[in-house]
């Protein structure tokens, strides 16, 4: 079986490394899914969620903020400013951050960025919780 070798790294740590059957991410050009044998690709990431379908253990979800996504010869590198594995996310805290950003309004670029980050964290945490519910 063909696999991808994936490394997801943030500024301060290796977040995840291993083999996967697919990687899905949101780039500034839209969502992209990578399978083994994909052509070389380089993109800027949007704040959002990265899904990694591990060879063993099922999918993992990671909230990412800013960064790059590259593919070459079944090597996928995700280099981000900040990343949080779904199981590390405090969902209640992320929801409070979203509510604060919404209350501040859409005029402030910092609050818009805070809202996107909070929504990424909520999405990743919710996907993770739904996986736990199926086990």
Secondary structure as UniProt FT lines:
FT   STRAND          4..10
FT   STRAND          14..27
FT   TURN            28..29
FT   STRAND          30..35
FT   TURN            36..37
FT   STRAND          41..45
FT   STRAND          48..54
FT   STRAND          59..72
FT   TURN            73..74
FT   STRAND          75..85
FT   HELIX           86..88
FT   HELIX           91..104
FT   HELIX           109..134
//
